[in-house]
Amino acid sequence: MEGDVFRIIVPLNDNFLDYGDRDGTGCGIQMIRGTQSTGQATQSSIQFIQREKAQQDILVLIGQEPELSQKQIAARLELNVNTVKYYIRKMQEQGKVGRIGSARKGKWVVREKV
């Protein structure tokens, strides 16, 4: 129904409070409007949070051990290697992370504060 509005408040750490906090409430996810059912909206919110957590976990891990390979990162975080490659590629495009040196002997550099 048009006009249906609901709010999901998910407590997150301070790094995430800026997302969607346009009215100063500190809510990580504000409002979802439209024709989505509650289940679909909740599922997309959960997926968003999982993506953000995976990226944050990758940043923390490479900040601690910059010499790790993508395969080692995937094993440590219990993620699929292709998932880690995808997130790292996205973070490189966003300028959050970079690579110094070769694929074998190089290391990761976190350019964004974790």
N, C-alpha and C positions, 0 to 999 in steps of 0.2 A: 504494500500500500504506500502511496505517496505520502510523505510527511512522517513516516515512521523513522525514528531516530533512536539509536541506542549508543551507549558509551561503554568502552572497555578500558579499565584502568589496570595497567600492568606495572607493578613496581620494578624498575630497572635501576642499574647503577647510574651515577652522575653523567657518565659518558653518553648516555642515550636520552637524557631528559630534554635536549634541544629539539629532537624530532617531534614535530607536530605540536610543539608547545607555543602556539601562536597567541593563545589567550592568557598565558601566564599561569595556567593551572598546574603545570608540572606533569601533565598526563602524557605518556609516551605515545599513545594512540588516541586521537581525539574522537571523531565521529565518522561513522560510515553510513552514507545515504545511498539510496537507490533501490534496485530490485533484488539485491542479494538477500538470500535467506540468512538467518542468524548463523546457521551452521557453516555456510560458505564464507561469511565475513569472519567468523571466528577462525576457521581453517586458514584463511589468507593471513590473518594477524599472527597466528602461530608460525606459519611458514616465514613471514617476515622476521620475526624474533629469532627463529632458528638460523636464518641466513646471517643476521647481524651477529649472533653469538658465535657462529662458525668463523666469520671473518675476524672477530675480536680475538678468538682463541688462536687463530693463525698468527695474527700480529703479535700477541703476547709470546707465543712459542718462538717465532723467529727473532723477536727482540732478545730473548734469553739465549738462544742457540742459533746464531745467524748462518752457521755453516750447514745446517740440515738441508737435505734434498726434499723435493716435493713428496717423494715416496715415503721418506722418514716422517715428514709432517703428517701425512695421511695416516700412517701406522700409529703414531703417538696420539692423534686425536680421534682415532677410530672412524675415519671418513674414507670415502672412495678417493682414489688418486685423481681421477678426472674431476671430482668435486673440488679438491684442493687446487688443481691447476686452473680451474675456472675462476675461483675466488681470487687467487693470486694474480691472474691476468687482469681481472676487473680492478683490483687494488693498484696494480701497476698503471693502468689507464687513468685512474683517479689520482695518481701521484702519491699514494699512501705508502708504497713500498717499492724498492728497486733492487737491482742485482748488480753487484760489483764482481768483476772477474768472469771466469768461464763457467759453463754449466757444471763442470766437475769440481773445479777448485775454487769457485767463487763463494760469495756469502751474500746474504740478504741484508738490506738496510731499511729500517723502518723510518719513514720520513714524517710520519704523523705520530704525535704523542699518544701512547697507549694508556 
